[in-house]
Amino acid sequence: MARTKPLEEDEPINFARGVLDQLIAKHDPKSIKGKDAKKVASGLRGGSKGGHQRAKNLSSKKRSAIAKKAAKARWDK
């Protein structure tokens, strides 16, 4: 269904979108003060694939043992 009217600048949703866009633009993880940009970028890359790599390297018995331990911890609460 087509919009019946164009989006107005003073609509609350547009204001919220603008604020969100400004916050995202401000937060650049590579520009963290006091930290080396190369190391920060490297850490971001490694963190995103760490769990997958660990699961790939574990044997099925070890993965099963870890899952059982986690399930027991959840159900013991």
C-alpha positions as CSV (number, residue, x, y, z in Angstrom):
1,M,0.0,0.0,0.0
2,A,1.4,3.4,-1.0
3,R,1.8,6.2,1.5
4,T,-0.9,8.8,1.3
5,K,1.4,11.6,2.5
6,P,5.1,12.3,2.5
7,L,7.1,11.9,5.8
8,E,7.2,15.2,7.7
9,E,10.3,16.4,9.4
10,D,8.5,17.0,12.7
11,E,7.1,13.5,13.1
12,P,8.4,11.8,16.2
13,I,9.6,8.7,14.3
14,N,11.8,10.9,12.0
15,F,13.2,12.7,15.0
16,A,14.0,9.4,16.7
17,R,15.6,8.1,13.5
18,G,17.8,11.3,13.3
19,V,19.0,10.9,16.9
20,L,19.8,7.2,16.3
21,D,21.7,8.0,13.1
22,Q,23.8,10.7,15.0
23,L,24.6,8.2,17.8
24,I,25.7,5.5,15.4
25,A,27.9,8.0,13.5
26,K,29.5,9.2,16.7
27,H,30.5,5.7,17.9
28,D,33.2,4.5,15.7
29,P,34.9,1.5,17.5
30,K,38.1,2.2,15.6
31,S,38.5,5.6,17.1
32,I,38.6,4.6,20.8
33,K,40.9,7.0,22.7
34,G,44.0,5.5,24.2
35,K,43.9,2.3,22.1
36,D,45.7,1.2,19.0
37,A,43.2,1.2,16.1
38,K,44.8,-1.9,14.5
39,K,44.4,-3.9,17.8
40,V,40.8,-2.7,18.3
41,A,39.9,-3.8,14.7
42,S,41.7,-7.1,15.2
43,G,39.8,-7.8,18.4
44,L,36.5,-7.0,16.8
45,R,37.2,-9.5,14.0
46,G,38.4,-12.2,16.4
47,G,35.5,-11.8,18.8
48,S,32.9,-12.4,16.0
49,K,34.3,-15.7,15.0
50,G,35.7,-17.0,18.3
51,G,32.8,-19.2,19.4
52,H,32.4,-20.8,16.0
53,Q,36.1,-21.6,15.8
54,R,36.0,-23.1,19.3
55,A,33.0,-25.2,18.5
56,K,34.7,-26.4,15.3
57,N,37.8,-27.5,17.2
58,L,35.9,-29.4,20.0
59,S,35.1,-33.1,19.7
60,S,31.4,-34.1,19.8
61,K,31.9,-35.7,23.2
62,K,33.4,-32.5,24.7
63,R,30.7,-30.3,23.1
64,S,28.1,-32.7,24.6
65,A,29.7,-32.5,28.1
66,I,29.7,-28.7,27.9
67,A,26.1,-28.6,26.9
68,K,25.0,-31.0,29.7
69,K,26.9,-28.9,32.2
70,A,25.2,-25.7,31.0
71,A,21.7,-27.4,31.0
72,K,22.3,-28.6,34.6
73,A,23.3,-25.1,35.7
74,R,20.2,-23.6,34.1
75,W,17.8,-26.2,35.7
76,D,19.5,-26.1,39.1
77,K,18.5,-22.5,39.6
